[in-house]
Amino acid sequence: MKFGAVAPKAALGATAVHSIRQGGLVLKKGTLIGAAEVAALEAAGIKDIVVARLEPGDISEDVAAGEIAKAVAGEGVHVDRAFTGRANVFAQIPGVLVVDKEVIDRLNRIDEAITFATLPAYKPVVAGEMIATVKIIPFAVAKHARDAALAAVTKPLLRVAPYRIRKVGVVSTLLPGLASKVIDKTLKITTDRLAPAGATIIAERRVPHERDALARALDEVLKAGAELAIVFGASAIADRRDVIPAALETIGGRIEHFGMPVDPGNLLMIGDARGRAVLGAPGCARSPKENGFDWVLMRLLAGLPVAREDITGLGVGGLLMEIVTRPQPRVEPTQPGRRIAAVVLGAGRSSRMGGPNKLLAEIAGRPLVRIVVEAALASRARPVIVVTGHQRERVEMALAGLPVKFTHNPQFADGLGTSLKAGIAVLPAEVDGAIVCLGDMPQVDAALIDGLIGAFDPDKGALVVVPTIDGKRGNPVVWSRRFFPDLMAVEGDVGARHLIGRYTEAVAEVPLSGTAALTDVDTPEALEAVRAELEKSSASAVGAG
């Protein structure tokens, strides 16, 4: 291929290497130069243009890319028409991507002009997803290089293995202290994991964390037609002689491998019983976040074998991420009890109130914000931080005399996220966490706050504590300092609710009666309703006294 700068007339029949914009002329890279292009270049005063011209023995970029792409494509894939030297390959069906890395590496070493890139091996893909691309870097490639590439491809190098397993059995073991709602959530998360593969849970059992009980349950789900069985243990597998492996062997099954060189997902067991795979799920499989369990599960759902060598080969370049529920080392020993601060957000503009600042509205002779802050002060939370913004001076005056620390948020108009950031930023280094209270929730009392703080237990994975009423989550929320960087990154007016969804494995819910944790004062009507209820309670308390 000839390559270089020539005068416009000498460029006739060649391909423009670079885009040119001058005056009214726009000539895009890759344009085949014809008579009209030559005239336009000369009219624009272009003296020379860098072009590429094919010579005998050259194969154009699109032809070469298309030929190689068709050669490497196997079952379940579609090759798009090549353009600008690139032929993209797409999944025709949902499934798991299978690639021949060894041959692909050899193909990419044949000539620097020829490149072939794919998504990671064994990645679950959906129909229409781009999974690979063949790109010819220059505008043409030598015929001998194209021929060498095609000769290297003796069979397809990538395919999409369709999902084949449709029926899944799930057994959960039980120990004292494991709430049924944990198992319910695990089943929902598992159902969601299986959905892309078109698989469903056809049999489910809950049995004591004992070998014989588990063995019977495994036998039952397999007899019910499960093509794959998953065991969620109340306690993680610690050894090949532990309950889950022992139960598998009791029904005549065998353990293929225990443990994985990935994190999270170390404690996974894969085995076989009656020709069907059995997975002992690691604890992280209860979370929707990607972990080593996903990697093995999706392969099995596609009918792909997962041998010991496949598991042990996941160490380099595999999965490695922090698990937020693990206890973190501290420079100093933790003091008895947990040190939880309170952050009261009192910076809002009360825009839905139609003018007045709701935080200053009086209820039973006290400003609403003072009721909230006094409840925090009556709780175990220390220190109490109040974030101000709108009408800062008036809010501080409403809290006069209270032992709180104020921090001002000058960006309060940009939303709640800025106030959250301002409050977290001034927390002392020695606190273990913070309970974030909304300044417009006057029915949240000290007992409610202390109940949430009491449920905070990082050693047991309870790093975020959320109140619930009839299954609906409310406020305030306790956050471990592990999440302070995430809270500092919250933007806009949406709060940190999305973080609760992201870190479900770290969330502990505290069921409550009443409506205090769900009732905030956003409108004049809401204010009147809360005022009436609190003034009635106040009058009743005085009468009882």
SVG drawing of the C-alpha trace seen along z (x, -y; Angstrom):
<svg xmlns="http://www.w3.org/2000/svg" viewBox="-56 -35 60 78">
<polyline fill="none" stroke="black" stroke-width="0.4" points="0.0,0.0 1.3,-3.4 1.0,-6.1 1.9,-9.7 1.1,-13.3 0.3,-14.1 -1.3,-17.0 -5.1,-16.8 -4.9,-15.7 -2.5,-12.8 -4.9,-11.7 -7.6,-10.6 -8.7,-7.0 -6.9,-7.0 -8.4,-7.1 -8.1,-10.2 -6.2,-9.3 -7.2,-12.3 -10.3,-14.4 -10.0,-17.9 -12.1,-20.9 -11.2,-24.2 -13.7,-26.9 -16.8,-25.2 -14.9,-22.0 -15.5,-18.9 -13.7,-15.8 -14.0,-12.9 -11.3,-10.3 -11.7,-7.2 -13.3,-9.1 -12.5,-7.7 -11.1,-10.7 -13.0,-11.2 -13.1,-14.1 -15.5,-16.1 -13.3,-15.8 -10.2,-16.8 -12.0,-20.0 -13.2,-20.8 -9.7,-20.4 -8.2,-22.7 -11.0,-25.3 -10.2,-25.3 -6.6,-25.9 -5.4,-22.6 -1.9,-22.0 -1.5,-18.4 -3.4,-15.6 -2.3,-12.5 -3.7,-9.4 -3.5,-5.6 -3.5,-3.7 -3.9,0.0 -1.2,1.9 -1.3,5.3 -1.5,7.9 -3.3,5.6 -6.7,6.5 -8.9,3.5 -9.7,3.0 -13.4,3.8 -12.9,7.0 -10.2,8.3 -12.1,7.5 -15.3,9.1 -13.6,12.3 -11.7,12.8 -14.8,12.0 -16.9,14.6 -14.1,17.1 -14.0,16.7 -17.7,16.5 -19.4,19.6 -22.8,20.6 -25.2,17.9 -23.4,14.9 -24.0,12.5 -21.3,10.6 -22.3,7.1 -21.2,5.6 -17.7,4.2 -17.2,0.5 -14.1,-1.7 -12.0,1.5 -14.1,2.8 -16.4,5.8 -18.5,6.0 -19.8,9.3 -23.0,9.5 -24.8,12.1 -27.8,13.5 -29.1,15.2 -28.8,14.8 -26.1,17.1 -22.5,17.3 -19.7,16.2 -17.1,18.9 -13.8,17.9 -10.7,19.7 -8.1,17.4 -5.1,19.4 -5.9,19.2 -7.1,15.6 -3.7,14.7 -2.0,16.4 -4.2,14.5 -3.4,11.2 0.4,11.9 0.3,12.6 0.4,9.0 0.1,5.7 -2.5,4.6 -4.9,7.3 -6.6,7.1 -9.4,9.1 -10.9,8.1 -13.7,9.8 -15.5,9.4 -14.2,11.5 -14.5,15.2 -17.6,16.7 -19.3,13.4 -23.2,13.6 -24.5,11.7 -27.9,10.8 -29.2,10.9 -27.9,7.9 -24.9,7.2 -21.6,6.6 -19.3,9.3 -16.2,8.9 -14.8,6.8 -12.2,7.4 -10.4,4.2 -7.9,3.7 -5.8,0.8 -4.4,-0.5 -6.6,-1.0 -5.4,2.3 -3.6,5.4 -1.2,7.5 -2.8,10.6 -0.2,12.9 -1.2,11.5 -4.9,11.9 -4.3,15.5 -2.2,16.3 -5.0,15.1 -7.6,17.2 -5.3,20.2 -4.9,19.9 -8.7,20.1 -9.3,23.8 -12.6,23.6 -14.8,20.8 -13.0,18.9 -16.1,17.5 -19.6,18.6 -22.6,18.0 -23.5,21.0 -27.3,20.9 -28.8,21.3 -30.0,24.9 -30.8,25.3 -34.3,24.2 -35.3,25.9 -33.4,25.1 -33.9,26.4 -32.9,24.3 -32.3,25.6 -31.8,23.2 -30.5,24.4 -31.5,22.8 -29.9,21.9 -31.2,19.9 -30.9,16.2 -31.3,16.5 -34.5,14.5 -36.9,15.9 -36.8,12.6 -33.1,13.2 -34.1,16.4 -37.0,14.7 -34.6,12.0 -32.1,14.6 -34.8,16.4 -35.8,13.2 -32.2,12.3 -31.7,15.8 -34.9,15.6 -33.6,12.3 -30.2,14.0 -31.8,16.9 -34.3,14.7 -31.9,13.7 -31.2,17.4 -34.9,18.2 -34.5,20.5 -36.8,20.7 -36.9,22.2 -39.2,25.2 -38.5,26.6 -37.6,24.9 -36.8,26.4 -35.9,24.9 -34.3,27.4 -32.2,27.4 -28.4,27.0 -27.8,30.7 -26.3,33.2 -29.2,35.7 -31.9,33.1 -30.1,31.4 -29.4,34.7 -33.2,35.4 -34.0,32.0 -31.4,32.3 -32.8,35.7 -36.3,34.1 -35.5,31.2 -33.6,33.5 -36.5,35.9 -38.8,32.9 -36.9,32.4 -34.3,29.8 -31.5,29.8 -29.3,27.8 -29.4,27.6 -28.2,24.6 -27.7,24.8 -27.6,21.6 -26.1,22.5 -27.0,20.7 -23.3,21.0 -20.6,20.8 -18.8,24.0 -15.6,24.3 -14.2,27.6 -14.9,30.5 -16.3,32.4 -18.8,29.6 -22.6,30.0 -23.2,29.1 -20.4,31.3 -21.3,34.1 -24.9,34.0 -24.0,34.1 -21.9,37.2 -24.7,38.8 -26.9,38.9 -24.1,40.4 -22.8,37.1 -19.2,36.0 -17.4,32.8 -15.7,31.4 -14.0,28.5 -14.3,26.5 -13.0,22.9 -12.3,20.3 -9.4,17.9 -11.8,14.9 -13.1,12.5 -16.0,12.3 -16.9,15.9 -14.1,17.8 -16.2,20.4 -18.1,21.9 -18.5,25.6 -19.3,27.2 -20.3,30.9 -22.4,33.4 -25.3,35.7 -27.0,38.0 -25.5,36.2 -26.7,32.8 -24.6,29.9 -24.9,29.0 -23.6,25.6 -22.9,24.8 -23.3,21.0 -20.9,18.7 -22.4,16.1 -22.0,13.3 -24.5,15.1 -27.2,13.6 -26.2,10.2 -27.2,9.0 -23.7,7.6 -21.5,9.6 -19.4,12.2 -17.7,15.5 -21.0,17.4 -22.3,15.6 -19.3,16.7 -19.9,20.4 -23.7,20.2 -24.1,18.7 -21.7,21.3 -23.7,24.1 -27.0,22.6 -25.5,22.7 -24.6,26.3 -20.9,25.6 -18.7,27.9 -17.0,26.3 -14.1,28.5 -11.5,28.0 -9.1,26.5 -11.7,23.9 -12.1,22.8 -8.4,22.7 -7.8,20.8 -9.8,17.8 -7.0,16.3 -5.1,14.0 -7.2,11.1 -10.3,12.5 -12.6,11.0 -11.1,9.0 -13.1,6.4 -13.7,5.3 -16.6,6.8 -18.2,4.0 -19.6,6.3 -16.2,7.6 -14.8,6.1 -12.1,3.6 -8.9,3.2 -8.7,0.2 -5.6,-1.7 -7.0,-1.6 -9.2,1.1 -12.9,0.3 -14.3,-1.0 -17.3,0.9 -20.4,-0.1 -20.6,-1.9 -20.0,-5.6 -22.7,-7.0 -23.1,-10.7 -26.3,-12.3 -26.5,-14.5 -29.7,-16.6 -30.4,-18.0 -32.0,-21.4 -30.9,-23.4 -33.9,-23.0 -35.9,-25.8 -39.4,-24.3 -40.3,-24.9 -43.5,-22.8 -44.8,-24.8 -45.6,-27.8 -43.4,-30.3 -42.9,-29.7 -39.9,-27.8 -41.5,-24.6 -38.6,-24.1 -39.6,-27.2 -43.3,-26.3 -44.3,-25.9 -45.8,-22.7 -46.9,-22.8 -44.8,-25.9 -41.6,-24.6 -40.2,-25.1 -40.4,-21.9 -36.6,-21.7 -36.1,-22.0 -38.3,-19.0 -36.2,-17.0 -32.9,-18.1 -34.0,-17.6 -35.0,-14.1 -31.5,-13.5 -30.0,-15.0 -32.1,-12.7 -30.8,-9.7 -27.4,-7.9 -26.1,-9.7 -23.1,-12.0 -22.2,-14.5 -25.3,-16.1 -24.4,-18.0 -27.0,-20.4 -26.6,-21.3 -28.0,-24.8 -28.6,-26.5 -31.8,-28.4 -32.5,-31.1 -29.4,-30.0 -29.6,-32.6 -33.3,-31.9 -32.7,-28.2 -29.8,-28.6 -31.9,-31.0 -34.6,-28.3 -32.0,-25.9 -30.4,-28.5 -29.0,-26.9 -28.8,-23.4 -25.5,-21.6 -25.1,-21.0 -22.5,-21.8 -23.6,-23.8 -22.2,-23.5 -23.4,-25.7 -24.1,-24.4 -23.8,-27.4 -24.9,-25.1 -28.2,-24.1 -30.2,-25.2 -28.5,-22.4 -30.3,-19.7 -30.2,-17.4 -27.0,-15.7 -24.9,-18.9 -26.3,-19.0 -25.4,-15.4 -21.9,-16.0 -21.6,-19.0 -22.7,-17.1 -20.5,-14.0 -17.4,-16.2 -17.4,-17.6 -17.9,-14.3 -15.1,-13.4 -12.7,-10.8 -13.5,-8.6 -17.2,-7.9 -18.1,-4.5 -21.0,-5.8 -23.8,-8.4 -27.5,-8.4 -28.8,-10.9 -32.0,-12.6 -34.3,-14.8 -35.1,-18.1 -38.8,-17.8 -39.6,-14.5 -40.7,-15.7 -42.4,-12.4 -39.0,-10.5 -38.3,-10.3 -35.2,-9.3 -36.5,-5.8 -36.7,-5.2 -33.2,-6.6 -31.8,-4.4 -33.5,-1.4 -31.8,-1.9 -28.4,-2.6 -28.9,0.6 -29.3,2.6 -26.0,1.3 -23.5,4.2 -20.6,4.2 -19.3,7.5 -22.5,9.2 -22.7,7.3 -25.2,4.7 -23.5,1.6 -26.6,-0.2 -29.7,-0.3 -33.0,-1.2 -36.5,-1.5 -39.4,0.2 -43.1,0.0 -45.1,2.8 -42.1,3.5 -41.6,-0.1 -38.3,-1.8 -38.2,-5.1 -35.9,-7.5 -33.6,-8.1 -30.9,-5.7 -27.7,-4.7 -24.6,-4.5 -21.2,-3.0 -18.3,-5.2 -17.3,-2.7 -19.9,-4.5 -18.9,-8.1 -16.9,-8.4 -20.1,-7.2 -22.3,-9.7 -19.8,-12.4 -20.3,-11.6 -24.1,-11.9 -25.3,-14.7 -28.6,-16.4 -31.8,-16.0 -32.2,-12.3 -30.5,-11.4 -28.6,-8.2 -31.4,-5.7 -29.6,-4.3 -26.7,-3.3 -29.0,-1.1 -29.9,0.7 -26.3,1.1 -25.2,2.5 -28.1,4.8 -25.8,7.3 -24.9,4.6 -28.4,3.5 -30.3,4.4 -34.0,3.6 -35.7,2.7 -39.5,3.2 -41.5,0.5 -45.2,-0.2 -46.7,-3.6 -45.9,-6.0 -43.1,-8.2 -40.4,-6.8 -42.4,-7.6 -43.9,-10.9 -42.1,-14.1 -43.6,-17.6 -43.5,-18.7 -46.9,-20.5 -49.1,-22.8 -51.6,-19.9 -48.9,-17.6 -47.8,-20.2 -51.4,-20.6 -51.8,-16.8 -48.6,-16.4 -49.2,-19.4 -52.7,-18.1 -51.2,-14.7 -48.3,-16.0 -50.4,-18.6 -52.9,-15.9 -50.1,-13.6 -48.6,-16.6 -52.0,-17.3 -52.5,-13.7 -49.1,-13.6 -49.9,-16.7 -53.2,-15.3 -51.6,-12.0 -49.1,-13.9"/>
</svg>
